[in-house]
Amino acid sequence: MQAFIISFILIIYNQLASAPQEGGWRFVHEKEQVKVYVRHNPQLKFNDLLIVPQLDCKAASLLSLLSDVEAQRNYLFGCLESKVLASGKQERQFYQRLYMPWPFSNRDAIYRQRVWVDETKHLIRIESESEANALPLRKDLVRIPFYHSVWEISYSDSVITKARFMLQVDPGGQVPAWLVNLFIDQGPISSVKKIRELVKQEPYRSAQMLKKG
């Protein structure tokens, strides 16, 4: 309990003490070679999150993994199920079921994901948005009403030079905003650690940049 209180105080102190940067982002801390920023969102009760991870792999490997919807169960924090509902050349719709600790109910969500690859600028952009009404509600789950995320990946000679992940989410239900804001980076940091392992495994390690946007 004492360690939890100390951690709580340090996080709040960092959020208050750090000066806002470009775009209103406020640096919180760096952990596991992942820089964490937050930003107040006046439209939501919950902070926006920006993480800047160090990723030592090919851009094509990361793109291949992030485009593999079913693989999300292997790296995404709390993901119980992930399946494609509809898929096109550079766009897909998928369903996701997520674990939430007691006393909260598990969540589910439907997303529309779009992928752009600009080989001239050496830039990949992967954007996912919620489509909360795309499927009927389930009585045993709380539907996530709003989700928006963006991966921006820059690369040179096929190797990633910079990656950024921005997240805006309302988890729905009665989860206190202060609790979500306090631990909003824990899931993404855990996911980054697993991503680093998976991109070095097949079939992602041998992936090639085939898509063009």
N, C-alpha and C positions, 0 to 999 in steps of 0.2 A: 504493500500500500504506500509506503514511504517513497519507493522508487517511482510509482505512478504519479504521485503528487509532484515530485521534483521534475519529472518529464513534462507534466502538464504546465508547470510554471515556466520552464525553459521554452516550450513551444509558444506560449502566449507572449513571453518576453520578446522572442525573436520576431513574432508577427508585428508587435508594436514598435520595436526598435528599428527594424529595417526600413530604409527609405523606399518609397515606391519607385519602380523603374519604368522603362518605356512600356506603354500600354497599360499602366496601372498595376503591373505585377510587383509583388513584394516578396523578396527572397526570405525563405524560412530557414532552410538548412540544406546541407549536402550529406547524403548517406548512401553507402554502397555505390559510390561514383554516380550518383543521381542527384542533380540539383533540383530543389523543390521551390516553387513559387506559388503564391495564392493571390487572388484578386477579388475584391468585393463585387458582387453582382446584384445591382438594385432590383432586378426582375425576379430573382430567386432568393430564398432564405439561405441558400448554400453558396459557399465560396466557389469560384472557378479555380481550377488547378492546372498548373503547367509544370511538367517535369522535363528535364534535359538530361538524358542518360548518356553515358559513354558506352558505345556499342562497337566492338571490334569484329566486324563481319562485312560481307558483301551486301550491297543494297538489295540485290536480287534475292538474297537469302531471307532478309527481313521481310521484303514484299511478299515472297512466297508463303512465309509463315503467317503473316497478318491477313493474307487472303484465304487461308485455310480455316474456314469457319469451325469445322468439327474439332480442329486442334486446339481451340480455345479452352477446352476442358483440361488441357495439359499445362497451361500456363496462366490462364486468367484467374485471379484470386476469387474463390467462392463460386466458380462456374460449375454447375451440376449437369447442364445439358446445353448444347449449341448445335443447331441444324439449319441447313439452307432451306428456305421456302420457295425462292425463285431466284434465277441467276441469268445474267446477261454477260456481254463481253467485258464490260468495265463496271458493272453494277450488280448487286445482289441484295436480296431481302432475306433476313435470317431471324430465327427465334432463339431466345436464350432464357435459361432458368438459373437463378442464382440463390446461393445459401445466405441466410441472415441468422446471426446468433439469437438465442432466446434472450428476451421475450418477444422478439420481432418475428414476423412471418417471412418466409422465403418470397423472393420476387421473381417476376418474369418480364420479358420485354421483347418487342419486335423492332428491328433496326433496318434501315436502308443504308447500305454502304456503297460508296462510289470511290473509284480509284483513278488517279491521273498520273501519268508518267511523262515528264518533259525531258527528253534525252538531250535537247539543246542546252537547257539550263541545268541539267543533272539534278532534277528535283522530282521527288515522289510525294504525292499528297493523297492521303486516305481519310475520307470523311464519313462518319457514321452518325445518323440521326434516328431518333425514335419515331415509330409509327404506332402510337399507343392503341389506336382503335382498329388496327388491321386484323385482329383476331378477337373472338369472344373472350370475356374475362373468365378466369378460373376461380372457383370459390376458395380453393386452398392456397392461393397465391395473391400477392399484391402486385398489380401492374405498375411498372415504372412509367410515370406520366411524361417525363421529359429527359432526354439524353442527347448530348451533342459532343462528339469528340473529333479531333483532327490530329493525325500523324503527319508531320512534315519532315522529310528525310532528304538531306543533301549528300551527294556523293561525288567522288573523283576517282577516275580509273577503277570504277565499279565498287570502290570501298567507301563506306559511310564516313563522312567528315563531320556531320552534325545531325542530330535527331531531336525533335521536339514533339511532345504529346500534350495536347490541351484537352481538358475535360470540363464539361458543364453537365450537372445531373441533379435531378430531383428524384430521390428514391421512393417517394410516395409514402402513404401510410402515416404513422404517428412517430416516426423517428425524429428525435430532437435535432434541430439544426446545429446546435453547438457541438453535439456528439459527432455528427457527420463531418463538420468542419475541422474538428480536432484530429480525426484519424483518416481524413480524406486521401492522404498520400500513402497509407500503409498498403492498400491493395495494389496500386500501380508499381510501387517499389518491389514488392514481392513478385509481381508479374515480370518485371524487367529482369530479375535474377534468373527466372526460368527461361525467358526468351533468349538470354545469352547462352544458355546450355543448348536449347533446341536448334538454333540457327547453325550450330556446328555439326548437327546430325543430318542424315539423309531423311527425306529428299530435299531438304532446304539448302543444305550445304552446296549442292551441285546446281541449284536453280540458276536460270539465265534470265536476263532482262528481255522479255518478249513483247510485253505490252507497250503500246505507245498512246499517249493522250494529247 
